[in-house]
Amino acid sequence: MSFRRRIVLLAAIAVAVAVALASVITYVSVREQLRGSVDDGLRALSASVLTEPGPREQGSTPSAPIERAGERRNFRLLLPSSPLGEREGYAQVVSSAGRITPPPGRRALLAAGSRVLAVAQGRAQPFFYDSRLGDTEVRVYVGPFVAGQALQAARSLETVNATMSQLALVLLLVSLGGVGIAALLGGIVGRSALAPVRRLTRGARYVAATQDLSRRVEAIGDDELASLARSFNSMLGALAESRRAQRQLIADASHELRTPLTTVQANVELLSRAHELPPAERRQLREDLLSQLRELTVLVGDLVELARERAPESELELLDLAQLTAACIERVRGHSPRVSFDCDLRPSPVRADRARLERAVTNLLDNARKWSPAGGRVEVAVAAGELVVRDEGPGIPEEDRPYVFDRFYRSAESRRLPGSGLGLAIVRQVAEMHGGTAWASAAGGGAGAELHLRLPPANGIPNGAGASGRAPGGSLADARS
């Protein structure tokens, strides 16, 4: 079933339930009012019933009617007449012994049960009940008449039942008409309301068929569907940017890989004629080839790192950025004895992927080591989730600072040094994967560059806290070499 049909069906069901509920309430309310009117008429009838002496007391000459004032054992009932000359109903008297006295010239029509006798005997309150007289449904009221007697007054419910039958038919027709109109209006409203969804569907099908990520869906208004269209457009923009970055990465990687591969190929071809070269040149050729292969391995590793997706939340762990940085400094120090490190490392818990964060920190330290002169000093500080690495190199020109974290970006001065231009790009990627950021600034008070890596601080005790031999809450300041 389509979404539009579901909307029409749900609208019809909602209206049907609402109309049915309103119809039931109306039916019950009108029925109670009509039956209440009959009950009021029965009370009035029972109050207006009069008696006159029977023939045994006064002979055959009727006397004037008398009101009920005491117990009478030989009397006739006088029922009031309507303005049209018809009787208002039927009434009979039941004694406490169960004797039934009907109106003159009529037979008893109602049975006298135990509850009726209880009212005649004064042991029960007046009450109403429904009964049938032949094929006619009647409403009966039982109340006290005189001492030791009860009056049963009945009126027909035919008029009430006929009215309720007509009302039920009218309510049924109104309900069916309401459901039909609701279905019609639901279809019209659904068609209008789902127009943005149809536009979004057409746009999605077009993009899926053509792979054209420049297509955009028209977003009109500020409702949820317009917000969905804008989100879809944002997704297309993100996909287009991702595809552009992917193609750029492939193009840059191809360009960067071409030179070392060509050099390796040339050296391998030259190595195949190594027997024609002096021993010293052969050794130099092997060393150059191994060096180029190492650079190529590093480049491929960096490319693989950049292509990796963000680690799932389950792989993140609570780490101390200060302790992790201290471990990275020890490894970098072994490769650069000509550079000293001044550290101010304060405990800083963060949630991160340990391997990736170590790679990013190592890249920052290697970058500072590479640019520092012999005997130079690299300052490293960690506090509140931020790592700052400052070197004493030539610094980064202001026009190059926005681009130093881009892939394969190398300034004019850096082209003379080994490297692929991916180290700082990996730093920024790791920072953004963890909800942080990375940037470059001028070193205050002199030459050099200052690089920052900031991650959101975390609460808790980092894994391995205190493993370095220092107090978990202390500082690693003044760790020099």
ZAMARGU-4260 file (C-alpha; in steps of 0.2 Angstrom, whole numbers, plus 5000, padded with zeros to 4 digits):
<rodrens>
0) 5000/5000/5000 | 5007/5017/4995 | 5010/5031/5008 | 4996/5041/5000 | 4983/5027/5002
5) 4989/5024/5020 | 4985/5043/5023 | 4968/5041/5015 | 4964/5025/5025 | 4970/5032/5041
10) 4960/5048/5038 | 4944/5038/5034 | 4947/5027/5049 | 4949/5042/5061 | 4933/5050/5054
15) 4924/5034/5055 | 4929/5032/5073 | 4925/5050/5078 | 4908/5049/5069 | 4904/5032/5076
20) 4908/5039/5093 | 4898/5055/5091 | 4883/5044/5084 | 4883/5033/5098 | 4884/5047/5111
25) 4869/5056/5101 | 4859/5040/5100 | 4861/5036/5119 | 4858/5054/5124 | 4842/5056/5113
30) 4836/5039/5119 | 4838/5043/5137 | 4829/5060/5134 | 4814/5051/5126 | 4813/5038/5139
35) 4815/5051/5152 | 4800/5060/5145 | 4790/5043/5145 | 4795/5041/5163 | 4789/5059/5168
40) 4773/5055/5159 | 4771/5039/5169 | 4774/5048/5185 | 4761/5061/5180 | 4748/5047/5175
45) 4750/5038/5191 | 4747/5055/5200 | 4731/5059/5191 | 4723/5042/5192 | 4706/5044/5202
50) 4694/5031/5209 | 4675/5030/5211 | 4665/5018/5221 | 4661/5002/5213 | 4643/4996/5209
55) 4642/4985/5225 | 4644/5000/5236 | 4633/5013/5227 | 4622/5002/5216 | 4622/5004/5198
60) 4621/5023/5199 | 4639/5030/5196 | 4644/5043/5209 | 4656/5057/5206 | 4675/5052/5206
65) 4684/5053/5222 | 4702/5055/5225 | 4712/5041/5234 | 4712/5045/5252 | 4712/5028/5260
70) 4711/5009/5257 | 4696/5005/5246 | 4692/4987/5242 | 4678/4990/5229 | 4682/5004/5217
75) 4684/5008/5199 | 4699/5017/5191 | 4697/5033/5181 | 4711/5037/5169 | 4713/5054/5162
80) 4710/5057/5144 | 4721/5067/5132 | 4715/5082/5123 | 4710/5071/5108 | 4699/5060/5119
85) 4712/5045/5120 | 4718/5038/5136 | 4736/5043/5142 | 4740/5025/5146 | 4736/5010/5155
90) 4735/5008/5174 | 4730/4994/5186 | 4731/4993/5205 | 4739/4978/5214 | 4735/4975/5232
95) 4747/4968/5245 | 4739/4951/5243 | 4742/4951/5225 | 4724/4956/5219 | 4724/4966/5203
100) 4711/4979/5199 | 4711/4984/5181 | 4702/4999/5173 | 4683/4997/5170 | 4679/4986/5156
105) 4697/4980/5153 | 4707/4964/5159 | 4723/4965/5168 | 4737/4966/5156 | 4752/4967/5168
110) 4759/4953/5179 | 4762/4957/5197 | 4779/4950/5203 | 4787/4950/5220 | 4794/4967/5218
115) 4777/4974/5214 | 4770/4966/5229 | 4785/4973/5240 | 4780/4991/5234 | 4762/4987/5239
120) 4767/4981/5256 | 4778/4997/5258 | 4794/4987/5258 | 4802/4993/5242 | 4804/5010/5233
125) 4795/5014/5217 | 4804/5008/5201 | 4803/5007/5182 | 4805/4992/5170 | 4801/4987/5152
130) 4789/4974/5147 | 4779/4969/5132 | 4760/4969/5130 | 4757/4957/5115 | 4768/4964/5101
135) 4770/4981/5110 | 4784/4986/5120 | 4779/4997/5135 | 4787/5006/5149 | 4780/5002/5167
140) 4781/5012/5183 | 4777/5005/5199 | 4773/5016/5214 | 4762/5016/5230 | 4744/5020/5227
145) 4735/5019/5244 | 4739/5010/5260 | 4742/4991/5255 | 4741/4994/5237 | 4753/4999/5222
150) 4749/5006/5206 | 4756/4999/5189 | 4756/5013/5176 | 4761/5008/5158 | 4764/5018/5142
155) 4769/5012/5125 | 4786/5014/5118 | 4782/5013/5100 | 4784/5031/5097 | 4801/5031/5105
160) 4806/5016/5096 | 4801/5023/5079 | 4810/5039/5083 | 4826/5030/5088 | 4825/5019/5072
165) 4824/5034/5061 | 4838/5042/5071 | 4849/5027/5069 | 4846/5027/5050 | 4850/5045/5049
170) 4866/5043/5060 | 4871/5028/5049 | 4869/5038/5033 | 4878/5053/5041 | 4892/5042/5046
175) 4894/5033/5029 | 4894/5050/5021 | 4906/5057/5033 | 4918/5043/5030 | 4916/5045/5011
180) 4919/5064/5012 | 4934/5061/5023 | 4942/5048/5011 | 4939/5060/4997 | 4947/5075/5006
185) 4961/5064/5013 | 4965/5059/4995 | 4966/5078/4990 | 4975/5083/5006 | 4987/5068/5004
190) 4991/5072/4986 | 4995/5090/4990 | 5004/5086/5006 | 5015/5073/4997 | 5020/5084/4983
195) 5037/5087/4991 | 5039/5069/4994 | 5036/5065/4976 | 5049/5079/4971 | 5061/5071/4983
200) 5058/5054/4976 | 5060/5060/4959 | 5077/5068/4964 | 5083/5053/4973 | 5079/5041/4958
205) 5087/5054/4946 | 5103/5054/4956 | 5103/5035/4958 | 5101/5033/4939 | 5113/5046/4933
210) 5125/5048/4948 | 5123/5067/4945 | 5127/5074/4963 | 5124/5092/4957 | 5105/5089/4956
215) 5095/5098/4970 | 5077/5096/4976 | 5067/5111/4978 | 5063/5115/4997 | 5048/5126/4999
220) 5043/5132/5017 | 5049/5128/5034 | 5039/5112/5038 | 5046/5095/5041 | 5046/5090/5022
225) 5055/5106/5017 | 5068/5102/5031 | 5069/5084/5024 | 5072/5091/5006 | 5086/5103/5013
230) 5094/5088/5022 | 5094/5078/5006 | 5102/5093/4997 | 5115/5094/5011 | 5118/5075/5009
235) 5120/5077/4991 | 5133/5091/4994 | 5142/5081/5006 | 5143/5066/4994 | 5149/5077/4980
240) 5162/5085/4991 | 5167/5067/4997 | 5168/5061/4979 | 5178/5077/4974 | 5190/5074/4989
245) 5192/5055/4984 | 5196/5060/4966 | 5208/5073/4972 | 5216/5060/4984 | 5218/5048/4969
250) 5225/5061/4958 | 5237/5068/4971 | 5242/5050/4976 | 5245/5045/4958 | 5256/5061/4956
255) 5266/5058/4972 | 5268/5039/4968 | 5274/5042/4951 | 5291/5050/4955 | 5297/5037/4968
260) 5290/5022/4957 | 5299/5029/4942 | 5315/5031/4952 | 5314/5014/4960 | 5311/5007/4943
265) 5326/5015/4936 | 5337/5009/4950 | 5330/4992/4948 | 5335/4992/4930 | 5352/4999/4934
270) 5354/4985/4948 | 5351/4972/4935 | 5368/4978/4927 | 5376/4979/4944 | 5390/4967/4938
275) 5396/4982/4927 | 5397/4994/4941 | 5411/4996/4954 | 5408/4989/4971 | 5406/5006/4979
280) 5393/5012/4966 | 5383/4995/4969 | 5383/4998/4988 | 5377/5016/4985 | 5364/5010/4973
285) 5357/4997/4985 | 5356/5010/4999 | 5347/5022/4988 | 5335/5009/4982 | 5331/5004/5000
290) 5329/5022/5005 | 5317/5025/4991 | 5307/5009/4996 | 5306/5015/5014 | 5299/5032/5008
295) 5287/5023/4997 | 5281/5012/5011 | 5278/5027/5022 | 5269/5036/5008 | 5257/5021/5005
300) 5255/5019/5024 | 5249/5038/5025 | 5237/5035/5011 | 5230/5020/5019 | 5228/5030/5035
305) 5219/5045/5026 | 5207/5032/5018 | 5202/5024/5034 | 5185/5029/5041 | 5181/5035/5058
310) 5182/5022/5072 | 5166/5016/5080 | 5162/5022/5097 | 5165/5005/5104 | 5184/5006/5099
315) 5186/5023/5109 | 5195/5022/5126 | 5198/5034/5140 | 5216/5040/5138 | 5228/5052/5146
320) 5234/5064/5132 | 5249/5069/5143 | 5255/5051/5145 | 5252/5046/5127 | 5262/5061/5122
325) 5276/5057/5134 | 5278/5040/5126 | 5278/5047/5108 | 5292/5059/5114 | 5303/5045/5119
330) 5301/5036/5103 | 5304/5052/5092 | 5319/5057/5104 | 5328/5041/5099 | 5328/5046/5080
335) 5334/5064/5083 | 5347/5065/5096 | 5352/5083/5090 | 5335/5090/5096 | 5330/5092/5114
340) 5312/5092/5120 | 5305/5103/5134 | 5289/5096/5141 | 5275/5103/5151 | 5263/5089/5151
345) 5248/5090/5163 | 5235/5076/5165 | 5222/5078/5151 | 5209/5064/5149 | 5201/5061/5132
350) 5191/5048/5123 | 5201/5042/5108 | 5207/5028/5097 | 5224/5025/5104 | 5233/5020/5088
355) 5227/5035/5078 | 5230/5047/5092 | 5248/5041/5093 | 5250/5043/5075 | 5244/5061/5075
360) 5255/5065/5090 | 5270/5057/5082 | 5267/5066/5066 | 5267/5083/5075 | 5283/5079/5084
365) 5292/5073/5069 | 5287/5089/5059 | 5294/5099/5073 | 5310/5088/5074 | 5312/5089/5055
370) 5311/5108/5055 | 5322/5111/5070 | 5340/5116/5068 | 5354/5105/5076 | 5354/5109/5094
375) 5337/5116/5093 | 5323/5114/5106 | 5306/5108/5104 | 5293/5114/5117 | 5278/5102/5120
380) 5264/5107/5131 | 5248/5097/5135 | 5233/5104/5146 | 5214/5102/5145 | 5214/5091/5130
385) 5225/5102/5119 | 5243/5098/5113 | 5254/5112/5108 | 5271/5109/5099 | 5283/5123/5096
390) 5299/5122/5086 | 5313/5134/5082 | 5313/5132/5064 | 5310/5145/5050 | 5291/5146/5054
395) 5277/5145/5043 | 5273/5160/5032 | 5256/5168/5036 | 5249/5164/5018 | 5253/5145/5020
400) 5246/5143/5037 | 5228/5139/5031 | 5235/5125/5020 | 5248/5116/5030 | 5235/5103/5035
405) 5229/5100/5017 | 5234/5083/5009 | 5250/5084/4999 | 5252/5102/5002 | 5271/5107/5003
410) 5277/5125/5004 | 5292/5130/4993 | 5304/5128/5008 | 5298/5111/5012 | 5301/5103/4995
415) 5319/5101/4998 | 5315/5090/5013 | 5309/5072/5013 | 5291/5069/5015 | 5275/5066/5006
420) 5265/5081/5013 | 5252/5069/5022 | 5258/5070/5040 | 5249/5085/5045 | 5234/5080/5035
425) 5233/5065/5045 | 5234/5075/5061 | 5219/5086/5056 | 5209/5070/5051 | 5212/5062/5067
430) 5207/5078/5077 | 5191/5080/5067 | 5187/5061/5069 | 5187/5064/5087 | 5177/5080/5087
435) 5192/5091/5089 | 5202/5103/5078 | 5220/5106/5072 | 5228/5123/5067 | 5244/5132/5065
440) 5250/5149/5072 | 5266/5159/5073 | 5277/5155/5088 | 5276/5170/5100 | 5292/5179/5105
445) 5303/5173/5090 | 5305/5162/5075 | 5297/5145/5073 | 5280/5137/5071 | 5267/5132/5084
450) 5255/5118/5079 | 5240/5114/5090 | 5229/5098/5092 | 5214/5100/5102 | 5202/5086/5107
455) 5186/5087/5118 | 5191/5084/5136 | 5183/5068/5145 | 5178/5065/5163 | 5185/5049/5172
460) 5201/5041/5175 | 5211/5037/5160 | 5218/5020/5156 | 5235/5018/5163 | 5235/5033/5174
465) 5250/5034/5184 | 5259/5021/5173 | 5274/5033/5170 | 5279/5033/5188 | 5272/5051/5192
470) 5257/5055/5202 | 5242/5054/5191 | 5237/5072/5196 | 5255/5079/5194 | 5264/5088/5180
475) 5277/5081/5168 | 5285/5098/5167 | 5304/5100/5165 | 5306/5083/5157 | 5321/5088/5146
480) 5334/5080/5135
</rodrens>
